């Protein structure tokens, strides 16, 4: 479950640990390229029985909490934005990444 080579490089991704589930790798790759995103913080991975999906909640004026579910695990990521006005734009972008 280690991150793809180079995905965690740069100043936009926290380096507290480097484990990510597959949907998180997909999300981090896109978020790193968005100018609206200041930082992405990786949360712990939990083994759960669930179906794949994504849930986005606003945690603060410019913070999104993204819950990603893979086929056998889930992970929470926090996306910090440059400006609170970008919440809607980034939320829609996240939903577009995971829409069928």
Rosetta blueprint (number, residue, H / E / L):
1 X L
2 X E
3 X L
4 X L
5 X L
6 X L
7 X L
8 X L
9 X L
10 X L
11 X L
12 X L
13 X E
14 X L
15 X L
16 X L
17 X L
18 X L
19 X E
20 X L
21 X L
22 X H
23 X H
24 X H
25 X H
26 X H
27 X H
28 X H
29 X H
30 X H
31 X H
32 X L
33 X L
34 X L
35 X L
36 X L
37 X E
38 X E
39 X E
40 X E
41 X E
42 X E
43 X E
44 X E
45 X E
46 X E
47 X E
48 X L
49 X L
50 X L
51 X L
52 X L
53 X E
54 X E
55 X E
56 X E
57 X E
58 X E
59 X E
60 X E
61 X L
62 X L
63 X E
64 X E
65 X E
66 X E
67 X E
68 X E
69 X E
70 X L
71 X L
72 X L
73 X E
74 X E
75 X E
76 X E
77 X E
78 X E
79 X E
80 X E
81 X E
82 X L
83 X L
84 X H
85 X H
86 X H
87 X H
88 X H
89 X H
90 X H
91 X H
92 X H
93 X H
94 X H
95 X H
96 X H
97 X H
98 X H
99 X L
100 X L
